[in-house]
Amino acid sequence: MHPTAMNNCKSFFECYAPAFANQAHVKIIEIGSQDVNGSLREIAPPRFEYIGVDFQDAKGVDVILEDPYKLPFEDNSADIFLSSSCFEHSEMFWLVFLEIMRVLKPGGLFYLNVPSVGNFHRYPVDCWRFYPDSAQALVNWAKRNRINAAMLESYTQFGSLWQDYVAVFLKDETLASKFPNRIIDTKQDFENGQVFQSTEIRNINLSTQHEKKLLGIQGILNETIKVI
């Protein structure tokens, strides 16, 4: 668990957990919950029920999946799903997304954190990186499958090797008023942020952070060559 992944999920809980304050029981399910140098379980509200799901028996895993595209939970039974640094390793993540939507309650949230760049790393495969329009593409996929989902917000985090792409989804967009706050309303260190029912892209940047660094290094080299 790299630091920005932990910090982004902490921001998610700070922003969205208060909406569940009057609910007696709140169930969280994490996809890819194996504790590798830290776990999101550590920062979840302590009164929330927490179920960790993964493909092998390990620290932080409560339920072992037999099929990566079938979740062993009833329809409309979870309040929050979390997935961090996992979807890039799913060959068909869009099928996992539909399963998450099936299990979520209508007013349930899905928090997704996935790399937008980064090194090739197999667990057991490494297939995808996410760009600013990826979340809306998943929403469109859900609607095509008769699920009235919405993206409440998305953004790309500054820094780290991975430059985390973060998105927050709601299963039923008619319940969006339950969640009036957005992480990026107070966050500064992000780019290409988008929010529900807005066409504005906040802190827009067409280049990846790695590309900007490379261009900066090239500029320094060019200036050095001129001096020499």
Secondary structure, DSSP 8 states (H G I E B T S, - for coil): --HHHHHHHHHHHHHHGGGGTT-S--EEEEES---SS--GGGGS-TTSEEEEEESS--TT-SEE-SSTT--SS-TT-EEEEEEES-GGG-TTHHHHHHHHHHHEEEEEEEEEEEESS-----SS-------TTHHHHHHHHHHHTT---EEEEEEEESSTTT-EEEEEEES-GGGGGG----GGGT--SEEEEEETT----BT--SS-HHHHHHHHHHHHHHHHHHH-
